[in-house]
Amino acid sequence: MGRVTFDVGLSLDGFVAGPHQSLENPLGEGGEQLHRWMFEEPEANTAALESVAAPTAFVMGRNMFAPGRGPWDEDWRGWWGDEPPYHAPVFVLTHHPREPLVMEGGTTFFFVTDGIESALSQALAASRDGHVGIAGGASTMRAYLAAGLVDEFGLHVAPVLLGAGERLLDGLGGLRVEAGPVSSNHLVTHLSYRVVRGLVGEGQVLD
């Protein structure tokens, strides 16, 4: 039996990215503040960082991998340089076929055109231990939650108000969860949840 999780940075007002996202500013205005804890104080947040890195395969939406939509720019190889941080197979949701992209450090991007369930099935088959992480963005995480396909998730809440941007949990009012352990420091509060019963219905990720 597989295990599907995600971890995501969140503002106090519920945004995972700020407004006006762009190629030059992929997290939107102020969005980088959500992740200060990861880079400024990794020793104080070891358990949360281990949770982020724990999956052995990942699924992500098209916009998490690349700016824009439509046919691929074959020169685009992701936001992360030659060695992405995943070190595992990553299945990218898209409407446009593309050959697998092999990167340094053990990451290979596979491009999936037949929906979220197919991407998850492929990721589960490719994972070493059945643990798949939904790497983002918010619409992809919402789609998996709405389809009842997530087992657990972590919210890493920064003491920041963004005022606008991309919300995570809109439209998920029927979701039932159980709270898990909580830890905090001055940069972040780590919240964890187990999904008791997912929403009934299909999620949709638009390309």
Summary of the structure (lengths in Angstrom):
residues: 207
radius of gyration: 16.2
end to end distance: 29.6
largest distance: 43.9
contacts: 646
relative contact order: 0.25
helix: 24%
strand: 29%
